[in-house]
Amino acid sequence: MTTLRITEIPDEKPVRMPVDLPADLHRDLVTYAALVSQNGQPVDPTRLVPHMIRGFIASDRAFAKLKRARAKQIVSNRPLEAALCLRIVTGNLPSLTTSLLTSFGR
């Protein structure tokens, strides 16, 4: 049997964003929702849209590359914040205090 990419829909607080869809796309979305239906429980087609968009964005390599480049640019423009983030992520907080005191001349 063919496996669909969306198998379950987690509950999340949504942000409202009205969108107009072409009729053929809406029909396909309704058909997809019918195929995703769990235990005979109908799935609202509008609940599929965020997951489809998320999957599309996650699979877009050019977007990921540009997003990383932008993050690097922001980091290079803010070296102190970048150092803080890096040390928090790596768990290297004791040396953070020392380096901050050194940075401010204490």
C-alpha positions as CSV (number, residue, x, y, z in Angstrom):
1,M,0.0,0.0,0.0
2,T,1.2,3.5,-0.8
3,T,2.1,5.6,2.3
4,L,1.0,9.2,2.4
5,R,3.5,11.8,3.7
6,I,1.0,13.2,6.3
7,T,-0.2,10.5,8.6
8,E,-1.3,12.5,11.7
9,I,-2.1,16.1,12.5
10,P,-0.8,17.5,15.8
11,D,-2.8,20.1,17.7
12,E,-1.1,23.5,17.5
13,K,-2.3,27.1,18.0
14,P,-2.8,28.4,14.5
15,V,-2.3,31.8,13.0
16,R,-5.1,32.8,10.8
17,M,-4.2,33.4,7.1
18,P,-7.0,33.4,4.6
19,V,-6.0,31.9,1.2
20,D,-8.0,31.5,-2.0
21,L,-7.4,28.2,-3.8
22,P,-8.1,27.3,-7.4
23,A,-11.0,24.8,-7.6
24,D,-8.9,21.9,-8.9
25,L,-6.4,22.4,-6.0
26,H,-9.3,22.4,-3.5
27,R,-10.7,19.2,-5.0
28,D,-7.3,17.5,-4.6
29,L,-7.0,18.8,-1.0
30,V,-10.4,17.3,-0.2
31,T,-9.5,14.0,-1.8
32,Y,-6.2,14.0,0.1
33,A,-8.1,14.7,3.4
34,A,-10.4,11.8,2.6
35,L,-7.4,9.5,2.2
36,V,-5.8,10.7,5.4
37,S,-9.0,10.0,7.4
38,Q,-8.3,8.0,10.5
39,N,-10.6,5.2,11.6
40,G,-13.4,6.6,9.5
41,Q,-13.1,10.0,11.2
42,P,-13.2,12.7,8.6
43,V,-10.2,15.1,8.5
44,D,-10.8,18.8,7.8
45,P,-8.9,19.6,4.6
46,T,-7.8,23.0,6.0
47,R,-5.8,21.2,8.7
48,L,-3.6,19.6,6.0
49,V,-2.4,22.9,4.5
50,P,0.1,23.9,7.2
51,H,1.7,20.4,7.1
52,M,1.9,20.5,3.3
53,I,3.5,23.9,3.3
54,R,5.9,22.8,6.1
55,G,6.9,19.8,4.0
56,F,7.4,21.9,0.9
57,I,9.6,24.4,2.7
58,A,11.6,21.7,4.4
59,S,12.3,20.1,1.0
60,D,13.4,23.3,-0.7
61,R,17.2,23.2,-0.7
62,A,17.6,26.7,-2.1
63,F,15.5,28.2,0.7
64,A,17.5,26.3,3.3
65,K,20.8,27.5,1.8
66,L,19.6,31.1,1.8
67,K,18.2,30.9,5.3
68,R,21.6,29.6,6.6
69,A,23.4,32.3,4.7
70,R,21.1,35.0,6.2
71,A,21.7,33.5,9.7
72,K,25.4,33.6,9.2
73,Q,25.2,37.2,8.1
74,I,23.2,38.2,11.2
75,V,25.7,36.3,13.4
76,S,28.7,38.1,11.7
77,N,27.0,41.5,12.3
78,R,26.5,40.7,16.0
79,P,29.6,38.9,17.4
80,L,28.8,39.2,21.1
81,E,25.3,37.8,20.6
82,A,26.7,35.0,18.4
83,A,29.2,34.1,21.1
84,L,26.5,34.0,23.7
85,C,24.3,31.8,21.6
86,L,27.1,29.4,20.8
87,R,28.1,29.1,24.4
88,I,24.5,28.5,25.5
89,V,24.1,25.8,22.9
90,T,27.4,24.1,23.7
91,G,26.8,24.4,27.5
92,N,30.0,26.3,27.9
93,L,28.6,28.9,30.3
94,P,31.5,29.2,32.9
95,S,33.8,30.6,30.3
96,L,31.0,32.8,29.1
97,T,31.1,34.8,32.3
98,T,34.9,35.1,32.1
99,S,34.8,36.2,28.5
100,L,32.0,38.8,29.1
101,L,34.0,40.3,32.0
102,T,37.1,40.4,29.8
103,S,35.1,42.0,26.9
104,F,34.0,44.8,29.2
105,G,37.4,45.3,30.7
106,R,36.9,44.0,34.2
